[in-house]
Amino acid sequence: MNQEINELEEGILLDQPDVKAIYFSPTGATKAVIENISCGLNQNNPIKVNLSNVEERNNFFSNFEHFVDSTDFFLIGLPVYFGRIPGFLIEHFQQIDGKGKSAIAVVVYGNRGPGIALNQLVILLNQCNFKIVGAGTFIGEHALSSVFPIALGRPDEHDVSLATEFGAQIYEARDKLKGIKGEDVPGKLDALLRITPEKPPKPTVHLEKCIDCGLCVQSCPMGIIDSETKLYKNKAAEKLCLGCMSCVKVCPQGARSVEFSSPMKYITGKLFLKEALNSRKEPFTLLKNT
């Protein structure tokens, strides 16, 4: 009897693919989506690499060779900023060779629109010699949700269910999936994003509220907040700010906030975020079967 149980357990273990869950997720939405896709891939505890952490990011790209050979799926998730993937990560990815390993490309946006982000990511990963076996866009709470109540609480239960189902579809069809190329992936920038410079709103700091907990310093994906002053380290550091609002979301005292003048809030809501405020976008997934 014990031998039968051991053989069954070994069979289950052998049937679990080795998944590397790679995500840049300053506010947690992309991480949540990636973790649930990995569950659908029959892997509840994948090796995770949080690219939002400067040390983990540098270690991953510097030692990528150690990750490749033992991996069945690279599950890669990035957020969408101004309709694009974070530009600074492109150069990092261009340094690695996926050696033909399977990858799943996922982008997460704040209910406004995915722009060209998924198309960018698929093209980038193909250039890095990955085989893209699945691609998708999912929705997470908008970075400016403290000012504009957009996609609050997302990914929600419905999103999570679809993410898990997406992973299961890839797992079931894993031996029959064709590679996805850039031309297979829809994407375009709307007129406003084409003419608008990428100048993300920067958090306002209220030092009188600061209790020196250091959470903003720890959470900043660019490592640009000074641990002593809680301000940007310098002018060059300020230019690197993504406007991800991770520091705003983690601050327990409200010492960091997003602030708009009344006219700017009105214009932003009317021109850029009207549709996002008034309609619910749904995830999109793509597989190509042989």
FINU-928347 format. One record per residue (C-alpha): residue number from 1; y negated, z negated, x. Coordinates in Angstrom, 2 decimals. Layout:
k  c2  c3  c1
NUM  Y  Z  X
...
//
This chain:
k  c2  c3  c1
1  0.00  0.00  0.00
2  -2.43  -0.97  2.77
3  -1.59  2.24  4.60
4  -2.44  4.27  1.49
5  -5.79  2.48  1.13
6  -6.58  3.06  4.80
7  -5.74  6.75  4.49
8  -7.94  7.02  1.38
9  -10.85  5.28  3.12
10  -10.46  7.53  6.16
11  -10.48  10.57  3.89
12  -13.69  9.42  2.22
13  -15.32  8.76  5.58
14  -14.28  12.14  6.93
15  -15.73  13.77  3.85
16  -19.14  12.21  4.46
17  -21.43  14.61  6.31
18  -23.56  13.36  9.15
19  -27.10  13.52  7.76
20  -30.28  12.95  9.72
21  -33.09  12.10  7.29
22  -36.34  13.10  8.97
23  -39.59  12.40  7.13
24  -43.32  12.04  7.59
25  -44.26  9.68  4.80
26  -47.36  7.53  5.33
27  -47.36  6.21  1.74
28  -43.61  6.27  1.04
29  -43.27  9.09  -1.51
30  -41.64  11.61  0.81
31  -39.31  8.93  2.15
32  -38.14  8.11  -1.39
33  -37.40  11.76  -2.17
34  -35.51  12.31  1.08
35  -33.42  9.17  0.66
36  -32.31  10.25  -2.81
37  -31.43  13.77  -1.70
38  -29.28  12.22  1.02
39  -27.45  10.21  -1.64
40  -26.57  13.46  -3.36
41  -25.26  14.72  -0.03
42  -22.65  11.93  -0.20
43  -24.46  9.97  2.47
44  -26.04  6.73  1.29
45  -27.01  5.50  4.72
46  -28.16  8.41  6.87
47  -29.74  7.98  10.24
48  -33.44  7.92  9.43
49  -36.34  9.02  11.58
50  -39.76  8.04  10.30
51  -42.17  10.53  11.84
52  -45.04  8.44  10.43
53  -44.31  5.93  13.17
54  -45.84  7.11  16.44
55  -43.09  5.64  18.62
56  -40.24  7.00  16.47
57  -41.92  10.40  16.32
58  -42.32  10.67  20.07
59  -38.76  9.48  20.68
60  -37.29  11.96  18.19
61  -38.98  15.03  19.59
62  -38.56  13.97  23.22
63  -34.84  13.28  22.80
64  -33.94  15.84  20.16
65  -30.92  17.06  22.16
66  -29.19  13.75  21.41
67  -29.51  14.32  17.66
68  -28.22  17.86  17.34
69  -24.54  18.02  18.22
70  -23.33  15.26  15.89
71  -25.38  16.39  12.87
72  -24.20  18.35  9.82
73  -27.49  18.36  7.90
74  -31.06  17.82  8.98
75  -32.93  16.73  5.87
76  -36.60  17.27  6.68
77  -39.43  16.16  4.39
78  -43.18  16.47  4.89
79  -46.17  15.77  2.63
80  -48.67  18.41  1.54
81  -52.29  18.08  2.65
82  -54.76  20.69  1.44
83  -51.88  22.94  0.40
84  -50.31  22.87  3.86
85  -47.93  20.80  5.98
86  -49.62  18.45  8.47
87  -50.84  20.79  11.20
88  -50.30  18.44  14.14
89  -46.54  18.35  13.45
90  -46.12  22.11  13.87
91  -46.50  21.94  17.64
92  -43.95  19.11  17.80
93  -41.33  21.09  15.87
94  -41.92  24.18  17.98
95  -40.58  22.25  20.99
96  -37.07  21.77  19.57
97  -33.99  23.96  19.09
98  -31.92  23.39  15.96
99  -28.94  25.27  17.46
100  -28.14  26.88  14.13
101  -27.57  23.55  12.37
102  -28.10  23.32  8.62
103  -31.44  22.02  7.44
104  -32.95  21.23  4.07
105  -36.71  21.76  3.85
106  -38.66  19.58  1.41
107  -42.36  19.09  0.81
108  -43.96  16.47  -1.44
109  -47.35  16.96  -3.07
110  -49.64  14.93  -5.30
111  -49.20  16.92  -8.54
112  -51.99  19.38  -7.71
113  -49.84  22.08  -6.16
114  -47.59  22.72  -3.13
115  -49.79  25.55  -1.83
116  -48.10  27.31  1.09
117  -46.53  24.14  2.50
118  -42.88  24.91  1.67
119  -43.24  28.47  2.89
120  -44.76  27.13  6.13
121  -41.96  24.63  6.64
122  -39.18  27.14  6.00
123  -40.71  29.64  8.42
124  -41.26  26.92  11.02
125  -37.67  25.63  10.82
126  -36.27  29.15  11.01
127  -38.32  29.69  14.15
128  -36.78  26.48  15.51
129  -33.30  27.97  15.03
130  -32.21  25.96  12.00
131  -30.25  27.47  9.11
132  -32.17  26.55  5.96
133  -29.56  25.91  3.25
134  -31.89  24.36  0.69
135  -35.60  24.10  0.00
136  -37.65  22.23  -2.54
137  -40.97  20.81  -3.65
138  -41.25  17.37  -5.21
139  -44.11  15.25  -6.51
140  -45.38  11.92  -5.24
141  -48.31  9.70  -6.14
142  -51.55  11.32  -4.98
143  -53.20  9.86  -1.87
144  -56.40  9.35  -3.90
145  -54.65  7.61  -6.79
146  -56.86  4.52  -6.38
147  -59.79  6.68  -7.52
148  -58.07  9.42  -9.55
149  -54.97  8.25  -11.49
150  -52.77  11.19  -10.48
151  -48.96  11.08  -10.50
152  -48.93  7.29  -10.58
153  -45.51  5.87  -9.77
154  -44.04  9.18  -8.72
155  -41.43  9.99  -7.65
156  -40.29  8.38  -10.89
157  -36.81  8.00  -12.36
158  -36.72  11.63  -13.45
159  -37.81  12.87  -10.01
160  -35.23  10.66  -8.31
161  -32.48  12.02  -10.56
162  -33.44  15.61  -9.72
163  -33.57  14.81  -6.00
164  -30.08  13.32  -6.08
165  -28.82  16.28  -8.11
166  -30.34  18.69  -5.58
167  -28.48  16.98  -2.76
168  -25.24  17.09  -4.76
169  -25.64  20.82  -5.41
170  -26.03  21.46  -1.69
171  -23.03  19.26  -0.88
172  -20.78  21.00  -3.41
173  -21.78  24.50  -2.29
174  -22.21  23.72  1.42
175  -19.68  26.31  2.62
176  -21.13  29.09  0.43
177  -24.85  28.78  1.07
178  -26.84  31.60  2.65
179  -29.82  30.96  4.88
180  -33.24  30.83  3.26
181  -36.09  32.76  4.86
182  -39.84  32.57  4.40
183  -39.87  35.58  2.08
184  -37.53  33.72  -0.30
185  -40.03  30.91  -0.82
186  -43.01  31.24  -3.18
187  -46.35  29.82  -2.19
188  -50.04  30.55  -2.17
189  -53.32  28.75  -1.72
190  -55.61  28.72  -4.71
191  -59.16  30.02  -4.35
192  -60.70  26.58  -3.82
193  -58.37  25.70  -0.96
194  -58.94  29.06  0.69
195  -62.68  28.47  0.93
196  -62.68  24.69  1.49
197  -62.57  23.31  5.03
198  -59.90  20.71  5.66
199  -62.10  17.62  5.69
200  -60.10  14.76  4.19
201  -61.97  11.79  2.73
202  -62.00  8.87  5.14
203  -61.33  5.27  4.13
204  -64.29  2.88  3.93
205  -63.77  -0.40  5.79
206  -65.07  -3.72  4.44
207  -64.70  -6.04  7.41
208  -65.87  -9.07  5.44
209  -62.63  -8.86  3.43
210  -60.36  -8.36  6.45
211  -57.89  -11.18  7.21
212  -56.72  -9.58  10.47
213  -53.15  -9.04  9.25
214  -52.88  -5.79  11.22
215  -51.04  -3.87  8.52
216  -53.53  -1.01  8.66
217  -52.99  -0.66  12.41
218  -49.21  -0.69  12.03
219  -49.14  1.80  9.14
220  -51.51  4.42  10.56
221  -49.36  7.48  11.38
222  -51.86  8.70  13.97
223  -52.30  5.38  15.80
224  -56.07  5.67  15.62
225  -57.11  2.23  14.27
226  -58.25  -0.29  16.86
227  -56.21  -3.50  16.66
228  -59.27  -5.65  17.37
229  -62.08  -4.05  15.37
230  -59.93  -2.40  12.63
231  -62.23  0.62  12.98
232  -61.42  3.98  14.54
233  -60.79  3.66  18.27
234  -63.46  6.26  19.02
235  -65.01  9.46  17.65
236  -62.09  11.57  18.85
237  -59.70  9.28  16.98
238  -61.73  9.59  13.79
239  -61.32  13.36  13.88
240  -57.54  12.90  13.85
241  -57.60  10.99  10.53
242  -55.44  12.78  7.96
243  -56.90  11.00  4.95
244  -53.34  9.96  4.05
245  -54.67  6.58  2.78
246  -51.72  4.65  4.14
247  -54.12  1.99  5.45
248  -55.71  1.73  2.00
249  -52.40  1.30  0.22
250  -51.04  -1.39  2.56
251  -54.17  -3.55  2.77
252  -53.52  -6.73  0.73
253  -57.22  -7.65  0.54
254  -58.82  -4.37  -0.47
255  -60.62  -4.30  2.87
256  -60.04  -0.55  3.05
257  -60.87  1.70  0.14
258  -61.63  5.25  -0.93
259  -65.18  5.62  -2.14
260  -66.93  8.59  -3.76
261  -70.51  8.83  -4.91
262  -70.76  9.47  -8.65
263  -71.73  13.16  -8.21
264  -68.94  13.76  -5.66
265  -66.36  12.02  -7.84
266  -67.38  14.20  -10.80
267  -67.25  17.42  -8.76
268  -63.92  16.53  -7.16
269  -62.39  15.65  -10.52
270  -63.71  18.78  -12.23
271  -63.15  21.37  -9.51
272  -60.19  20.20  -7.48
273  -58.18  17.74  -9.54
274  -58.68  18.64  -13.21
275  -55.25  20.21  -13.67
276  -53.54  17.51  -11.63
277  -55.10  14.86  -13.86
278  -54.10  16.55  -17.10
279  -50.65  18.04  -16.56
280  -47.35  17.01  -15.05
281  -45.81  19.25  -12.39
282  -42.04  19.30  -11.96
283  -39.89  19.65  -8.84
284  -38.76  23.08  -7.68
285  -35.54  23.68  -5.73
286  -33.99  26.74  -4.14
287  -30.45  27.55  -3.00
288  -28.90  30.93  -2.10
289  -25.17  31.29  -2.73
290  -23.00  33.89  -1.04
//
